[in-house]
Amino acid sequence: MTTSASVPTGPEGAIATDGTVINRLVEANGAYAAAFTDPGMDARPVLQVAVVACMDARLDLHAALGLELGDCHTIRNAGGAVTDDVIRSLTISQRALGTRSVILIHHTGCGLESLTEDFRQELEAEVGQRPAWAVEAFRDVDQDVRQSMQRVRTNPFLLHTDDVRGFVFDVKSGLLREIDPA
């Protein structure tokens, strides 16, 4: 499979680390900006929905959900975990920018399924400082989605918690599978 991000590689197929990937992205932005016209919209998402999802590069959320520019707020991190920072973003999204619905999307084959909280201890041993954040590793993706839904639905800062739904995206088929919150 190929992607639009064909990047130069060095010895043994390793991605070159001399800045060429970022240079390529900046060059692509120049071409984008040359044809860019202001779409004339503000920061309020048209569909009043916030999407919380994993940062996995295989998830093309706009294509998978039939979304266009301006339709939603997209919040991504490792595992799609509902962390304090995600709550912060959702709170701003709802209270300042009018979103009313939250869709949570985790996926099959997530890298967090192969990590443990020992990752933090390994970092501490390497750099001499333990990260303040949790890894949010998990073994059961369905249960992790349920936990995420619960974190959103019970958070006192969020105004709209009645339309919160969670899904697992299958990276092989592209299909969403809804998770029962019970």
VEXNU-665593 format. One line per 4 residues: their letters; for each residue x negated, z, y negated of C-alpha. Coordinates in Angstrom, 1 decimal, always signed. Each point is the difference from the previous one (the first is absolute). Layout:
<tibas>
A) X Z Y  ... $
</tibas>
This chain:
<tibas>
MTTS) +0.0 +0.0 +0.0  -1.3 -0.8 -3.5  +1.1 +1.4 -3.3  -0.4 -1.1 -3.6 $
ASVP) -2.8 +2.5 -0.3  -2.7 -2.1 +1.7  -3.2 +1.8 -1.1  -3.6 -0.8 +0.4 $
TGPE) -1.7 +1.8 +2.9  -3.5 +1.1 +0.6  -2.0 +0.5 +3.2  +2.2 +0.6 +3.1 $
GAIA) +3.2 -0.8 -1.9  -0.2 +3.1 -2.3  +1.7 -0.4 -3.4  -2.6 -0.6 -2.7 $
TDGT) -0.4 +3.1 -2.1  -1.5 -1.5 -3.1  +3.3 +0.0 -1.9  +1.1 -3.4 +1.2 $
VINR) +3.4 +1.2 +1.2  +0.8 +1.6 -3.4  -1.4 -3.0 -1.8  +2.3 -2.3 +2.0 $
LVEA) +3.0 +2.2 -0.9  -0.9 +0.0 -3.7  -0.4 -3.8 +0.1  +3.4 -0.3 +1.7 $
NGAY) +1.4 +2.2 -2.8  -1.3 -2.5 -2.6  +1.8 -2.8 +1.7  +3.2 +2.1 +0.2 $
AAAF) -0.2 +1.1 -3.6  -0.5 -3.6 -1.2  +3.4 -0.9 +1.5  +1.6 +3.4 -0.7 $
TDPG) +3.1 +0.3 -2.2  +1.5 +3.3 -0.9  +3.0 +0.5 +2.3  +1.8 +2.0 -2.8 $
MDAR) +0.9 +3.0 +2.2  -0.7 +3.7 -0.4  -1.3 +2.5 +2.5  +3.5 +0.9 +1.3 $
PVLQ) +0.5 -1.6 +3.4  +3.0 -2.3 +0.1  +1.2 +1.3 +3.4  -0.6 +3.7 -1.0 $
VAVV) -2.0 +0.6 +3.2  -3.4 +1.5 +0.8  -1.9 -1.1 +3.1  -2.4 +2.4 +1.5 $
ACMD) -2.3 -1.6 +2.6  -3.3 +0.0 +1.7  -2.9 -1.8 -1.8  -0.7 -2.0 +3.2 $
ARLD) -1.0 -3.5 -0.9  +2.3 -1.5 +2.6  +3.1 +1.1 -1.9  +1.3 -2.6 -2.5 $
LHAA) +2.8 +2.1 -1.3  +1.5 -2.4 -2.4  +0.2 -2.8 +2.6  +1.2 +2.4 +2.7 $
LGLE) +2.8 +1.4 -2.1  +0.9 -3.1 -2.0  -1.1 +1.5 -3.3  -1.0 -1.8 -3.2 $
LGDC) -2.1 +1.2 -2.9  +1.9 +2.7 -1.8  +2.3 +1.0 +2.8  -1.6 +3.3 +1.0 $
HTIR) -2.7 +2.6 -0.5  -2.6 -0.1 +2.8  -1.9 +3.1 +0.9  -2.7 -0.4 +2.7 $
NAGG) -2.5 +2.3 +1.6  -1.6 +0.6 +3.4  +2.8 +0.4 +2.5  +2.8 -0.2 -2.7 $
AVTD) -0.3 +3.8 +0.0  +2.3 +1.9 -2.4  -2.7 +1.9 -1.8  +0.2 +1.9 -3.3 $
DVIR) -1.2 -3.1 -1.7  +2.8 -2.1 +1.6  +2.5 +2.6 -1.2  -1.5 -0.2 -3.5 $
SLTI) +0.4 -3.8 +0.0  +3.6 +0.2 +1.4  +0.9 +2.6 -2.5  -1.2 -2.2 -2.9 $
SQRA) +1.7 -3.0 +1.7  +3.3 +1.8 +0.2  +0.1 +2.1 -3.2  -1.7 -2.4 -2.4 $
LGTR) +0.6 -3.4 +1.5  +3.4 +0.2 +1.6  -0.6 -0.4 +3.8  +2.7 +1.4 +2.2 $
SVIL) -1.0 -1.0 +3.6  -3.2 +0.6 +2.0  -1.0 -2.0 +3.0  -2.9 +1.4 +2.1 $
IHHT) -2.0 -2.5 +2.2  -2.5 +1.1 +2.5  -1.3 -2.5 +2.7  -1.2 -0.5 +3.5 $
GCGL) -3.7 +0.2 +0.7  -0.8 +2.2 -3.1  -3.5 +1.2 -0.4  +1.2 +3.6 -0.6 $
ESLT) +1.0 +0.1 +3.7  -3.6 +0.0 +1.0  -1.2 +2.6 -2.5  +0.3 +3.8 -0.1 $
EDFR) -0.4 +2.7 -2.6  -3.5 +0.3 +1.4  -0.8 -3.0 -2.3  +0.0 +2.5 -3.0 $
QELE) -2.5 +2.3 +1.8  -2.2 -3.0 +0.7  +0.1 -0.9 -3.7  -0.8 +3.5 -0.9 $
AEVG) -3.0 +0.0 +2.4  -1.2 -3.3 -1.5  +0.4 +0.7 -3.7  +0.1 +3.7 -0.3 $
QRPA) +3.6 +0.2 -1.3  +3.3 +0.0 +1.8  +2.6 -2.3 -1.4  +3.0 +1.8 -1.6 $
WAVE) +2.4 -2.6 +1.6  +1.4 -0.1 +3.5  -0.7 -3.0 +2.2  +3.7 -0.1 +1.0 $
AFRD) -1.0 -1.3 +3.5  +2.8 -0.3 +2.6  +0.6 -0.9 +3.6  +3.7 -1.0 -0.1 $
VDQD) +0.9 -2.5 -2.7  +3.7 +0.6 +0.3  -0.4 +3.8 -0.5  -2.3 -0.7 -3.0 $
VRQS) +2.7 -2.1 -1.6  +2.5 +2.8 +0.6  -2.4 +2.4 -1.7  -0.4 -2.3 -2.9 $
MQRV) +3.7 -0.4 -0.4  +0.4 +3.8 +0.0  -2.7 +0.5 -2.6  +1.8 -2.4 -2.3 $
RTNP) +3.5 +1.3 +0.6  -0.9 +3.6 -0.6  -2.3 -0.4 -3.0  +1.5 +1.8 -3.1 $
FLLH) -1.6 -2.4 -2.5  +1.9 -3.1 +1.4  +3.4 -0.7 -1.4  +1.2 -2.5 +2.5 $
TDDV) -0.5 +1.0 +3.7  +3.2 -1.3 +1.5  -1.3 -3.5 +0.6  -3.3 +0.6 +1.8 $
RGFV) -0.6 -2.0 +3.1  -3.0 -0.4 +2.3  -1.3 -2.9 +2.1  -2.9 -1.0 +2.3 $
FDVK) -1.3 -3.5 -0.7  -1.2 -1.7 +3.2  -3.2 -1.8 -0.9  +0.4 -2.4 +2.9 $
SGLL) +3.5 -1.2 -0.6  +0.5 +0.8 -3.7  +3.3 +1.8 +0.7  +1.1 +3.4 -1.4 $
REID) +1.4 +2.6 +2.3  +2.0 +2.7 -1.7  -0.7 +3.6 +0.8  +2.8 +2.5 +0.4 $
PA) -0.8 +3.0 -2.2  +1.5 +2.5 +2.5 $
</tibas>
